Amino acid sequence: MKRVLAVVFVLALCTSVLGGCASQSAVNKLQAQQDQMMQRLDSLEKAQAANVQAIESAARRAEAAADRAEKMANKAESIFMKHMKK
């Protein structure tokens, strides 16, 4: 009876050790995947910063173009009004 119990405990110990090894390899795989995801997120964050700068630059250019167009419209309107007075 003692031998049977000892064998059962040894088998239980072996299965728990093997299960721990298997779960350790799964943890290592998950950590590797997490590292890859973090690298992707870092690269996306850097790209996002560059995109924001490009968008801000485009917005400034668009505002400058709108200001020039408004000045030209005002000038055209003043010329038109001068001709209407004649």
PDB file of N, CA, C and O in Angstrom:
ATOM      1  N   MET A   1       0.823  -1.201   0.000  1.00  0.00           N
ATOM      2  CA  MET A   1       0.000   0.000   0.000  1.00  0.00           C
ATOM      3  C   MET A   1       0.862   1.259   0.000  1.00  0.00           C
ATOM      4  O   MET A   1       0.572   2.236  -0.689  1.00  0.00           O
ATOM      5  N   LYS A   2       1.939   1.204   0.799  1.00  0.00           N
ATOM      6  CA  LYS A   2       2.832   2.364   0.854  1.00  0.00           C
ATOM      7  C   LYS A   2       3.523   2.571  -0.491  1.00  0.00           C
ATOM      8  O   LYS A   2       3.735   3.705  -0.922  1.00  0.00           O
ATOM      9  N   ARG A   3       3.871   1.473  -1.146  1.00  0.00           N
ATOM     10  CA  ARG A   3       4.536   1.577  -2.446  1.00  0.00           C
ATOM     11  C   ARG A   3       3.582   2.164  -3.490  1.00  0.00           C
ATOM     12  O   ARG A   3       3.995   2.984  -4.311  1.00  0.00           O
ATOM     13  N   VAL A   4       2.359   1.766  -3.467  1.00  0.00           N
ATOM     14  CA  VAL A   4       1.366   2.282  -4.414  1.00  0.00           C
ATOM     15  C   VAL A   4       1.169   3.772  -4.186  1.00  0.00           C
ATOM     16  O   VAL A   4       1.120   4.554  -5.135  1.00  0.00           O
ATOM     17  N   LEU A   5       1.058   4.159  -2.921  1.00  0.00           N
ATOM     18  CA  LEU A   5       0.902   5.579  -2.609  1.00  0.00           C
ATOM     19  C   LEU A   5       2.138   6.369  -3.048  1.00  0.00           C
ATOM     20  O   LEU A   5       2.013   7.474  -3.577  1.00  0.00           O
ATOM     21  N   ALA A   6       3.323   5.807  -2.830  1.00  0.00           N
ATOM     22  CA  ALA A   6       4.556   6.477  -3.235  1.00  0.00           C
ATOM     23  C   ALA A   6       4.597   6.641  -4.750  1.00  0.00           C
ATOM     24  O   ALA A   6       4.996   7.693  -5.248  1.00  0.00           O
ATOM     25  N   VAL A   7       4.195   5.621  -5.476  1.00  0.00           N
ATOM     26  CA  VAL A   7       4.173   5.685  -6.944  1.00  0.00           C
ATOM     27  C   VAL A   7       3.179   6.755  -7.405  1.00  0.00           C
ATOM     28  O   VAL A   7       3.468   7.520  -8.325  1.00  0.00           O
ATOM     29  N   VAL A   8       2.020   6.803  -6.769  1.00  0.00           N
ATOM     30  CA  VAL A   8       1.014   7.810  -7.136  1.00  0.00           C
ATOM     31  C   VAL A   8       1.553   9.210  -6.882  1.00  0.00           C
ATOM     32  O   VAL A   8       1.360  10.097  -7.713  1.00  0.00           O
ATOM     33  N   PHE A   9       2.219   9.431  -5.762  1.00  0.00           N
ATOM     34  CA  PHE A   9       2.783  10.752  -5.462  1.00  0.00           C
ATOM     35  C   PHE A   9       3.906  11.114  -6.434  1.00  0.00           C
ATOM     36  O   PHE A   9       4.023  12.269  -6.843  1.00  0.00           O
ATOM     37  N   VAL A  10       4.729  10.132  -6.804  1.00  0.00           N
ATOM     38  CA  VAL A  10       5.801  10.376  -7.768  1.00  0.00           C
ATOM     39  C   VAL A  10       5.197  10.741  -9.125  1.00  0.00           C
ATOM     40  O   VAL A  10       5.666  11.672  -9.781  1.00  0.00           O
ATOM     41  N   LEU A  11       4.171  10.021  -9.545  1.00  0.00           N
ATOM     42  CA  LEU A  11       3.510  10.335 -10.819  1.00  0.00           C
ATOM     43  C   LEU A  11       2.872  11.726 -10.767  1.00  0.00           C
ATOM     44  O   LEU A  11       2.937  12.473 -11.744  1.00  0.00           O
ATOM     45  N   ALA A  12       2.268  12.071  -9.655  1.00  0.00           N
ATOM     46  CA  ALA A  12       1.659  13.394  -9.514  1.00  0.00           C
ATOM     47  C   ALA A  12       2.728  14.483  -9.581  1.00  0.00           C
ATOM     48  O   ALA A  12       2.524  15.532 -10.192  1.00  0.00           O
ATOM     49  N   LEU A  13       3.871  14.219  -8.944  1.00  0.00           N
ATOM     50  CA  LEU A  13       4.972  15.182  -8.971  1.00  0.00           C
ATOM     51  C   LEU A  13       5.499  15.346 -10.392  1.00  0.00           C
ATOM     52  O   LEU A  13       5.758  16.465 -10.834  1.00  0.00           O
ATOM     53  N   CYS A  14       5.657  14.239 -11.107  1.00  0.00           N
ATOM     54  CA  CYS A  14       6.154  14.300 -12.490  1.00  0.00           C
ATOM     55  C   CYS A  14       5.195  15.071 -13.391  1.00  0.00           C
ATOM     56  O   CYS A  14       5.628  15.897 -14.195  1.00  0.00           O
ATOM     57  N   THR A  15       3.924  14.812 -13.265  1.00  0.00           N
ATOM     58  CA  THR A  15       2.962  15.521 -14.121  1.00  0.00           C
ATOM     59  C   THR A  15       2.915  17.010 -13.797  1.00  0.00           C
ATOM     60  O   THR A  15       2.746  17.837 -14.693  1.00  0.00           O
ATOM     61  N   SER A  16       3.062  17.354 -12.518  1.00  0.00           N
ATOM     62  CA  SER A  16       3.047  18.781 -12.181  1.00  0.00           C
ATOM     63  C   SER A  16       4.308  19.474 -12.690  1.00  0.00           C
ATOM     64  O   SER A  16       4.252  20.625 -13.122  1.00  0.00           O
ATOM     65  N   VAL A  17       5.448  18.777 -12.641  1.00  0.00           N
ATOM     66  CA  VAL A  17       6.696  19.357 -13.161  1.00  0.00           C
ATOM     67  C   VAL A  17       6.592  19.530 -14.671  1.00  0.00           C
ATOM     68  O   VAL A  17       6.958  20.579 -15.202  1.00  0.00           O
ATOM     69  N   LEU A  18       6.095  18.511 -15.364  1.00  0.00           N
ATOM     70  CA  LEU A  18       5.936  18.619 -16.815  1.00  0.00           C
ATOM     71  C   LEU A  18       4.928  19.702 -17.183  1.00  0.00           C
ATOM     72  O   LEU A  18       5.123  20.441 -18.147  1.00  0.00           O
ATOM     73  N   GLY A  19       3.855  19.789 -16.410  1.00  0.00           N
ATOM     74  CA  GLY A  19       2.873  20.843 -16.662  1.00  0.00           C
ATOM     75  C   GLY A  19       3.475  22.220 -16.442  1.00  0.00           C
ATOM     76  O   GLY A  19       3.176  23.158 -17.180  1.00  0.00           O
ATOM     77  N   GLY A  20       4.321  22.341 -15.433  1.00  0.00           N
ATOM     78  CA  GLY A  20       5.002  23.611 -15.185  1.00  0.00           C
ATOM     79  C   GLY A  20       5.937  23.977 -16.319  1.00  0.00           C
ATOM     80  O   GLY A  20       6.021  25.145 -16.699  1.00  0.00           O
ATOM     81  N   CYS A  21       6.639  22.998 -16.864  1.00  0.00           N
ATOM     82  CA  CYS A  21       7.531  23.255 -18.001  1.00  0.00           C
ATOM     83  C   CYS A  21       6.738  23.695 -19.223  1.00  0.00           C
ATOM     84  O   CYS A  21       7.123  24.619 -19.940  1.00  0.00           O
ATOM     85  N   ALA A  22       5.629  23.013 -19.439  1.00  0.00           N
ATOM     86  CA  ALA A  22       4.800  23.372 -20.595  1.00  0.00           C
ATOM     87  C   ALA A  22       4.236  24.772 -20.429  1.00  0.00           C
ATOM     88  O   ALA A  22       4.202  25.547 -21.385  1.00  0.00           O
ATOM     89  N   SER A  23       3.798  25.097 -19.235  1.00  0.00           N
ATOM     90  CA  SER A  23       3.243  26.438 -19.042  1.00  0.00           C
ATOM     91  C   SER A  23       4.352  27.489 -19.091  1.00  0.00           C
ATOM     92  O   SER A  23       4.105  28.628 -19.488  1.00  0.00           O
ATOM     93  N   GLN A  24       5.572  27.118 -18.692  1.00  0.00           N
ATOM     94  CA  GLN A  24       6.692  28.059 -18.773  1.00  0.00           C
ATOM     95  C   GLN A  24       7.007  28.375 -20.233  1.00  0.00           C
ATOM     96  O   GLN A  24       7.303  29.522 -20.567  1.00  0.00           O
ATOM     97  N   SER A  25       6.946  27.379 -21.095  1.00  0.00           N
ATOM     98  CA  SER A  25       7.199  27.645 -22.514  1.00  0.00           C
ATOM     99  C   SER A  25       6.078  28.515 -23.089  1.00  0.00           C
ATOM    100  O   SER A  25       6.330  29.374 -23.934  1.00  0.00           O
ATOM    101  N   ALA A  26       4.860  28.297 -22.636  1.00  0.00           N
ATOM    102  CA  ALA A  26       3.755  29.147 -23.095  1.00  0.00           C
ATOM    103  C   ALA A  26       3.954  30.582 -22.621  1.00  0.00           C
ATOM    104  O   ALA A  26       3.681  31.530 -23.358  1.00  0.00           O
ATOM    105  N   VAL A  27       4.426  30.737 -21.398  1.00  0.00           N
ATOM    106  CA  VAL A  27       4.691  32.091 -20.871  1.00  0.00           C
ATOM    107  C   VAL A  27       5.794  32.754 -21.679  1.00  0.00           C
ATOM    108  O   VAL A  27       5.707  33.943 -21.984  1.00  0.00           O
ATOM    109  N   ASN A  28       6.832  31.999 -22.031  1.00  0.00           N
ATOM    110  CA  ASN A  28       7.916  32.557 -22.834  1.00  0.00           C
ATOM    111  C   ASN A  28       7.412  32.996 -24.209  1.00  0.00           C
ATOM    112  O   ASN A  28       7.816  34.044 -24.712  1.00  0.00           O
ATOM    113  N   LYS A  29       6.539  32.205 -24.812  1.00  0.00           N
ATOM    114  CA  LYS A  29       5.974  32.570 -26.112  1.00  0.00           C
ATOM    115  C   LYS A  29       5.134  33.838 -25.994  1.00  0.00           C
ATOM    116  O   LYS A  29       5.200  34.719 -26.851  1.00  0.00           O
ATOM    117  N   LEU A  30       4.349  33.920 -24.930  1.00  0.00           N
ATOM    118  CA  LEU A  30       3.515  35.114 -24.733  1.00  0.00           C
ATOM    119  C   LEU A  30       4.365  36.351 -24.490  1.00  0.00           C
ATOM    120  O   LEU A  30       4.029  37.441 -24.951  1.00  0.00           O
ATOM    121  N   GLN A  31       5.473  36.182 -23.763  1.00  0.00           N
ATOM    122  CA  GLN A  31       6.355  37.328 -23.541  1.00  0.00           C
ATOM    123  C   GLN A  31       7.000  37.782 -24.846  1.00  0.00           C
ATOM    124  O   GLN A  31       7.156  38.981 -25.078  1.00  0.00           O
ATOM    125  N   ALA A  32       7.374  36.833 -25.696  1.00  0.00           N
ATOM    126  CA  ALA A  32       7.947  37.187 -26.992  1.00  0.00           C
ATOM    127  C   ALA A  32       6.920  37.924 -27.845  1.00  0.00           C
ATOM    128  O   ALA A  32       7.251  38.905 -28.511  1.00  0.00           O
ATOM    129  N   GLN A  33       5.690  37.457 -27.825  1.00  0.00           N
ATOM    130  CA  GLN A  33       4.633  38.141 -28.575  1.00  0.00           C
ATOM    131  C   GLN A  33       4.388  39.535 -28.020  1.00  0.00           C
ATOM    132  O   GLN A  33       4.159  40.479 -28.776  1.00  0.00           O
ATOM    133  N   GLN A  34       4.437  39.663 -26.710  1.00  0.00           N
ATOM    134  CA  GLN A  34       4.242  40.971 -26.095  1.00  0.00           C
ATOM    135  C   GLN A  34       5.357  41.927 -26.495  1.00  0.00           C
ATOM    136  O   GLN A  34       5.101  43.099 -26.769  1.00  0.00           O
ATOM    137  N   ASP A  35       6.597  41.433 -26.531  1.00  0.00           N
ATOM    138  CA  ASP A  35       7.711  42.272 -26.957  1.00  0.00           C
ATOM    139  C   ASP A  35       7.524  42.744 -28.395  1.00  0.00           C
ATOM    140  O   ASP A  35       7.785  43.903 -28.715  1.00  0.00           O
ATOM    141  N   GLN A  36       7.068  41.836 -29.260  1.00  0.00           N
ATOM    142  CA  GLN A  36       6.816  42.222 -30.652  1.00  0.00           C
ATOM    143  C   GLN A  36       5.726  43.271 -30.745  1.00  0.00           C
ATOM    144  O   GLN A  36       5.848  44.230 -31.508  1.00  0.00           O
ATOM    145  N   MET A  37       4.666  43.099 -29.980  1.00  0.00           N
ATOM    146  CA  MET A  37       3.573  44.064 -29.991  1.00  0.00           C
ATOM    147  C   MET A  37       4.047  45.435 -29.497  1.00  0.00           C
ATOM    148  O   MET A  37       3.656  46.466 -30.045  1.00  0.00           O
ATOM    149  N   MET A  38       4.876  45.439 -28.477  1.00  0.00           N
ATOM    150  CA  MET A  38       5.385  46.703 -27.950  1.00  0.00           C
ATOM    151  C   MET A  38       6.268  47.395 -28.988  1.00  0.00           C
ATOM    152  O   MET A  38       6.222  48.618 -29.120  1.00  0.00           O
ATOM    153  N   GLN A  39       7.065  46.631 -29.719  1.00  0.00           N
ATOM    154  CA  GLN A  39       7.891  47.220 -30.769  1.00  0.00           C
ATOM    155  C   GLN A  39       7.014  47.814 -31.865  1.00  0.00           C
ATOM    156  O   GLN A  39       7.290  48.905 -32.362  1.00  0.00           O
ATOM    157  N   ARG A  40       5.958  47.097 -32.241  1.00  0.00           N
ATOM    158  CA  ARG A  40       5.030  47.618 -33.258  1.00  0.00           C
ATOM    159  C   ARG A  40       4.357  48.889 -32.769  1.00  0.00           C
ATOM    160  O   ARG A  40       4.212  49.851 -33.523  1.00  0.00           O
ATOM    161  N   LEU A  41       3.946  48.892 -31.502  1.00  0.00           N
ATOM    162  CA  LEU A  41       3.299  50.084 -30.950  1.00  0.00           C
ATOM    163  C   LEU A  41       4.263  51.269 -30.917  1.00  0.00           C
ATOM    164  O   LEU A  41       3.863  52.402 -31.186  1.00  0.00           O
ATOM    165  N   ASP A  42       5.522  51.017 -30.590  1.00  0.00           N
ATOM    166  CA  ASP A  42       6.510  52.095 -30.589  1.00  0.00           C
ATOM    167  C   ASP A  42       6.689  52.671 -31.989  1.00  0.00           C
ATOM    168  O   ASP A  42       6.743  53.889 -32.164  1.00  0.00           O
ATOM    169  N   SER A  43       6.780  51.794 -32.981  1.00  0.00           N
ATOM    170  CA  SER A  43       6.953  52.284 -34.353  1.00  0.00           C
ATOM    171  C   SER A  43       5.707  53.040 -34.816  1.00  0.00           C
ATOM    172  O   SER A  43       5.818  54.052 -35.508  1.00  0.00           O
ATOM    173  N   LEU A  44       4.522  52.554 -34.435  1.00  0.00           N
ATOM    174  CA  LEU A  44       3.293  53.259 -34.797  1.00  0.00           C
ATOM    175  C   LEU A  44       3.208  54.613 -34.104  1.00  0.00           C
ATOM    176  O   LEU A  44       2.716  55.581 -34.683  1.00  0.00           O
ATOM    177  N   GLU A  45       3.684  54.681 -32.874  1.00  0.00           N
ATOM    178  CA  GLU A  45       3.662  55.948 -32.145  1.00  0.00           C
ATOM    179  C   GLU A  45       4.580  56.963 -32.820  1.00  0.00           C
ATOM    180  O   GLU A  45       4.227  58.136 -32.946  1.00  0.00           O
ATOM    181  N   LYS A  46       5.752  56.515 -33.252  1.00  0.00           N
ATOM    182  CA  LYS A  46       6.671  57.414 -33.947  1.00  0.00           C
ATOM    183  C   LYS A  46       6.075  57.870 -35.272  1.00  0.00           C
ATOM    184  O   LYS A  46       6.187  59.040 -35.640  1.00  0.00           O
ATOM    185  N   ALA A  47       5.442  56.947 -35.986  1.00  0.00           N
ATOM    186  CA  ALA A  47       4.809  57.304 -37.257  1.00  0.00           C
ATOM    187  C   ALA A  47       3.657  58.272 -37.016  1.00  0.00           C
ATOM    188  O   ALA A  47       3.433  59.188 -37.807  1.00  0.00           O
ATOM    189  N   GLN A  48       2.937  58.069 -35.934  1.00  0.00           N
ATOM    190  CA  GLN A  48       1.810  58.955 -35.597  1.00  0.00           C
ATOM    191  C   GLN A  48       2.310  60.372 -35.359  1.00  0.00           C
ATOM    192  O   GLN A  48       1.690  61.333 -35.813  1.00  0.00           O
ATOM    193  N   ALA A  49       3.430  60.509 -34.649  1.00  0.00           N
ATOM    194  CA  ALA A  49       3.980  61.833 -34.388  1.00  0.00           C
ATOM    195  C   ALA A  49       4.368  62.520 -35.702  1.00  0.00           C
ATOM    196  O   ALA A  49       4.129  63.716 -35.873  1.00  0.00           O
ATOM    197  N   ALA A  50       4.958  61.775 -36.613  1.00  0.00           N
ATOM    198  CA  ALA A  50       5.327  62.335 -37.911  1.00  0.00           C
ATOM    199  C   ALA A  50       4.080  62.738 -38.696  1.00  0.00           C
ATOM    200  O   ALA A  50       4.066  63.782 -39.349  1.00  0.00           O
ATOM    201  N   ASN A  51       3.040  61.915 -38.633  1.00  0.00           N
ATOM    202  CA  ASN A  51       1.795  62.234 -39.335  1.00  0.00           C
ATOM    203  C   ASN A  51       1.143  63.487 -38.768  1.00  0.00           C
ATOM    204  O   ASN A  51       0.599  64.298 -39.517  1.00  0.00           O
ATOM    205  N   VAL A  52       1.194  63.648 -37.466  1.00  0.00           N
ATOM    206  CA  VAL A  52       0.607  64.839 -36.842  1.00  0.00           C
ATOM    207  C   VAL A  52       1.342  66.083 -37.308  1.00  0.00           C
ATOM    208  O   VAL A  52       0.714  67.099 -37.607  1.00  0.00           O
ATOM    209  N   GLN A  53       2.659  66.014 -37.373  1.00  0.00           N
ATOM    210  CA  GLN A  53       3.435  67.161 -37.844  1.00  0.00           C
ATOM    211  C   GLN A  53       3.099  67.491 -39.292  1.00  0.00           C
ATOM    212  O   GLN A  53       2.975  68.662 -39.650  1.00  0.00           O
ATOM    213  N   ALA A  54       2.951  66.473 -40.119  1.00  0.00           N
ATOM    214  CA  ALA A  54       2.614  66.701 -41.525  1.00  0.00           C
ATOM    215  C   ALA A  54       1.230  67.326 -41.644  1.00  0.00           C
ATOM    216  O   ALA A  54       1.019  68.218 -42.466  1.00  0.00           O
ATOM    217  N   ILE A  55       0.291  66.865 -40.834  1.00  0.00           N
ATOM    218  CA  ILE A  55      -1.067  67.413 -40.882  1.00  0.00           C
ATOM    219  C   ILE A  55      -1.082  68.861 -40.421  1.00  0.00           C
ATOM    220  O   ILE A  55      -1.767  69.696 -41.012  1.00  0.00           O
ATOM    221  N   GLU A  56      -0.330  69.164 -39.367  1.00  0.00           N
ATOM    222  CA  GLU A  56      -0.265  70.545 -38.889  1.00  0.00           C
ATOM    223  C   GLU A  56       0.339  71.456 -39.941  1.00  0.00           C
ATOM    224  O   GLU A  56      -0.120  72.582 -40.136  1.00  0.00           O
ATOM    225  N   SER A  57       1.367  70.971 -40.616  1.00  0.00           N
ATOM    226  CA  SER A  57       1.992  71.758 -41.686  1.00  0.00           C
ATOM    227  C   SER A  57       1.012  71.994 -42.829  1.00  0.00           C
ATOM    228  O   SER A  57       0.935  73.100 -43.364  1.00  0.00           O
ATOM    229  N   ALA A  58       0.272  70.971 -43.198  1.00  0.00           N
ATOM    230  CA  ALA A  58      -0.718  71.114 -44.268  1.00  0.00           C
ATOM    231  C   ALA A  58      -1.822  72.089 -43.853  1.00  0.00           C
ATOM    232  O   ALA A  58      -2.307  72.863 -44.678  1.00  0.00           O
ATOM    233  N   ALA A  59      -2.216  72.055 -42.593  1.00  0.00           N
ATOM    234  CA  ALA A  59      -3.253  72.976 -42.115  1.00  0.00           C
ATOM    235  C   ALA A  59      -2.754  74.422 -42.166  1.00  0.00           C
ATOM    236  O   ALA A  59      -3.502  75.328 -42.534  1.00  0.00           O
ATOM    237  N   ARG A  60      -1.492  74.634 -41.797  1.00  0.00           N
ATOM    238  CA  ARG A  60      -0.928  75.995 -41.876  1.00  0.00           C
ATOM    239  C   ARG A  60      -0.900  76.494 -43.321  1.00  0.00           C
ATOM    240  O   ARG A  60      -1.229  77.648 -43.593  1.00  0.00           O
ATOM    241  N   ARG A  61      -0.504  75.616 -44.240  1.00  0.00           N
ATOM    242  CA  ARG A  61      -0.472  76.012 -45.655  1.00  0.00           C
ATOM    243  C   ARG A  61      -1.876  76.315 -46.162  1.00  0.00           C
ATOM    244  O   ARG A  61      -2.074  77.264 -46.921  1.00  0.00           O
ATOM    245  N   ALA A  62      -2.850  75.512 -45.745  1.00  0.00           N
ATOM    246  CA  ALA A  62      -4.232  75.742 -46.175  1.00  0.00           C
ATOM    247  C   ALA A  62      -4.751  77.067 -45.625  1.00  0.00           C
ATOM    248  O   ALA A  62      -5.458  77.792 -46.326  1.00  0.00           O
ATOM    249  N   GLU A  63      -4.410  77.390 -44.388  1.00  0.00           N
ATOM    250  CA  GLU A  63      -4.838  78.674 -43.818  1.00  0.00           C
ATOM    251  C   GLU A  63      -4.200  79.840 -44.564  1.00  0.00           C
ATOM    252  O   GLU A  63      -4.855  80.849 -44.826  1.00  0.00           O
ATOM    253  N   ALA A  64      -2.930  79.698 -44.902  1.00  0.00           N
ATOM    254  CA  ALA A  64      -2.251  80.759 -45.649  1.00  0.00           C
ATOM    255  C   ALA A  64      -2.893  80.927 -47.024  1.00  0.00           C
ATOM    256  O   ALA A  64      -3.081  82.052 -47.486  1.00  0.00           O
ATOM    257  N   ALA A  65      -3.227  79.828 -47.672  1.00  0.00           N
ATOM    258  CA  ALA A  65      -3.870  79.916 -48.991  1.00  0.00           C
ATOM    259  C   ALA A  65      -5.248  80.555 -48.860  1.00  0.00           C
ATOM    260  O   ALA A  65      -5.644  81.343 -49.718  1.00  0.00           O
ATOM    261  N   ALA A  66      -5.981  80.228 -47.801  1.00  0.00           N
ATOM    262  CA  ALA A  66      -7.305  80.826 -47.600  1.00  0.00           C
ATOM    263  C   ALA A  66      -7.180  82.322 -47.353  1.00  0.00           C
ATOM    264  O   ALA A  66      -8.002  83.099 -47.838  1.00  0.00           O
ATOM    265  N   ASP A  67      -6.169  82.732 -46.610  1.00  0.00           N
ATOM    266  CA  ASP A  67      -5.946  84.162 -46.370  1.00  0.00           C
ATOM    267  C   ASP A  67      -5.628  84.885 -47.685  1.00  0.00           C
ATOM    268  O   ASP A  67      -6.148  85.972 -47.935  1.00  0.00           O
ATOM    269  N   ARG A  68      -4.785  84.290 -48.514  1.00  0.00           N
ATOM    270  CA  ARG A  68      -4.460  84.910 -49.804  1.00  0.00           C
ATOM    271  C   ARG A  68      -5.699  84.997 -50.682  1.00  0.00           C
ATOM    272  O   ARG A  68      -5.925  86.010 -51.343  1.00  0.00           O
ATOM    273  N   ALA A  69      -6.499  83.941 -50.689  1.00  0.00           N
ATOM    274  CA  ALA A  69      -7.717  83.948 -51.502  1.00  0.00           C
ATOM    275  C   ALA A  69      -8.683  85.024 -51.006  1.00  0.00           C
ATOM    276  O   ALA A  69      -9.335  85.692 -51.808  1.00  0.00           O
ATOM    277  N   GLU A  70      -8.774  85.188 -49.703  1.00  0.00           N
ATOM    278  CA  GLU A  70      -9.667  86.212 -49.159  1.00  0.00           C
ATOM    279  C   GLU A  70      -9.177  87.616 -49.529  1.00  0.00           C
ATOM    280  O   GLU A  70      -9.983  88.487 -49.859  1.00  0.00           O
ATOM    281  N   LYS A  71      -7.869  87.836 -49.476  1.00  0.00           N
ATOM    282  CA  LYS A  71      -7.313  89.140 -49.868  1.00  0.00           C
ATOM    283  C   LYS A  71      -7.582  89.413 -51.349  1.00  0.00           C
ATOM    284  O   LYS A  71      -7.929  90.530 -51.731  1.00  0.00           O
ATOM    285  N   MET A  72      -7.419  88.377 -52.174  1.00  0.00           N
ATOM    286  CA  MET A  72      -7.670  88.549 -53.608  1.00  0.00           C
ATOM    287  C   MET A  72      -9.158  88.827 -53.852  1.00  0.00           C
ATOM    288  O   MET A  72      -9.496  89.637 -54.714  1.00  0.00           O
ATOM    289  N   ALA A  73     -10.039  88.173 -53.114  1.00  0.00           N
ATOM    290  CA  ALA A  73     -11.474  88.415 -53.276  1.00  0.00           C
ATOM    291  C   ALA A  73     -11.823  89.833 -52.858  1.00  0.00           C
ATOM    292  O   ALA A  73     -12.624  90.494 -53.519  1.00  0.00           O
ATOM    293  N   ASN A  74     -11.237  90.305 -51.774  1.00  0.00           N
ATOM    294  CA  ASN A  74     -11.475  91.685 -51.344  1.00  0.00           C
ATOM    295  C   ASN A  74     -10.980  92.673 -52.384  1.00  0.00           C
ATOM    296  O   ASN A  74     -11.649  93.670 -52.656  1.00  0.00           O
ATOM    297  N   LYS A  75      -9.822  92.415 -52.967  1.00  0.00           N
ATOM    298  CA  LYS A  75      -9.275  93.293 -53.996  1.00  0.00           C
ATOM    299  C   LYS A  75     -10.174  93.290 -55.229  1.00  0.00           C
ATOM    300  O   LYS A  75     -10.446  94.342 -55.807  1.00  0.00           O
ATOM    301  N   ALA A  76     -10.631  92.110 -55.627  1.00  0.00           N
ATOM    302  CA  ALA A  76     -11.519  92.025 -56.791  1.00  0.00           C
ATOM    303  C   ALA A  76     -12.828  92.760 -56.512  1.00  0.00           C
ATOM    304  O   ALA A  76     -13.373  93.420 -57.396  1.00  0.00           O
ATOM    305  N   GLU A  77     -13.322  92.648 -55.302  1.00  0.00           N
ATOM    306  CA  GLU A  77     -14.556  93.333 -54.942  1.00  0.00           C
ATOM    307  C   GLU A  77     -14.373  94.847 -54.974  1.00  0.00           C
ATOM    308  O   GLU A  77     -15.253  95.575 -55.434  1.00  0.00           O
ATOM    309  N   SER A  78     -13.226  95.317 -54.482  1.00  0.00           N
ATOM    310  CA  SER A  78     -12.996  96.768 -54.498  1.00  0.00           C
ATOM    311  C   SER A  78     -12.864  97.276 -55.927  1.00  0.00           C
ATOM    312  O   SER A  78     -13.348  98.363 -56.245  1.00  0.00           O
ATOM    313  N   ILE A  79     -12.211  96.498 -56.792  1.00  0.00           N
ATOM    314  CA  ILE A  79     -12.098  96.898 -58.197  1.00  0.00           C
ATOM    315  C   ILE A  79     -13.481  96.925 -58.847  1.00  0.00           C
ATOM    316  O   ILE A  79     -13.813  97.852 -59.586  1.00  0.00           O
ATOM    317  N   PHE A  80     -14.276  95.900 -58.562  1.00  0.00           N
ATOM    318  CA  PHE A  80     -15.630  95.843 -59.103  1.00  0.00           C
ATOM    319  C   PHE A  80     -16.463  97.040 -58.647  1.00  0.00           C
ATOM    320  O   PHE A  80     -17.202  97.626 -59.438  1.00  0.00           O
ATOM    321  N   MET A  81     -16.342  97.396 -57.378  1.00  0.00           N
ATOM    322  CA  MET A  81     -17.117  98.526 -56.852  1.00  0.00           C
ATOM    323  C   MET A  81     -16.677  99.838 -57.489  1.00  0.00           C
ATOM    324  O   MET A  81     -17.500 100.723 -57.722  1.00  0.00           O
ATOM    325  N   LYS A  82     -15.374  99.965 -57.772  1.00  0.00           N
ATOM    326  CA  LYS A  82     -14.883 101.181 -58.442  1.00  0.00           C
ATOM    327  C   LYS A  82     -15.504 101.293 -59.831  1.00  0.00           C
ATOM    328  O   LYS A  82     -15.897 102.381 -60.252  1.00  0.00           O
ATOM    329  N   HIS A  83     -15.591 100.184 -60.534  1.00  0.00           N
ATOM    330  CA  HIS A  83     -16.154 100.196 -61.883  1.00  0.00           C
ATOM    331  C   HIS A  83     -17.660 100.450 -61.829  1.00  0.00           C
ATOM    332  O   HIS A  83     -18.224 101.047 -62.746  1.00  0.00           O
ATOM    333  N   MET A  84     -18.301 100.002 -60.771  1.00  0.00           N
ATOM    334  CA  MET A  84     -19.739 100.224 -60.653  1.00  0.00           C
ATOM    335  C   MET A  84     -20.059 101.691 -60.388  1.00  0.00           C
ATOM    336  O   MET A  84     -21.123 102.173 -60.778  1.00  0.00           O
ATOM    337  N   LYS A  85     -19.163 102.392 -59.739  1.00  0.00           N
ATOM    338  CA  LYS A  85     -19.380 103.807 -59.452  1.00  0.00           C
ATOM    339  C   LYS A  85     -19.246 104.656 -60.708  1.00  0.00           C
ATOM    340  O   LYS A  85     -19.822 105.742 -60.768  1.00  0.00           O
ATOM    341  N   LYS A  86     -18.526 104.209 -61.685  1.00  0.00           N
ATOM    342  CA  LYS A  86     -18.305 105.009 -62.901  1.00  0.00           C
ATOM    343  C   LYS A  86     -19.507 105.080 -63.760  1.00  0.00           C
ATOM    344  O   LYS A  86     -19.476 105.715 -64.814  1.00  0.00           O
TER     345      LYS A  86
END
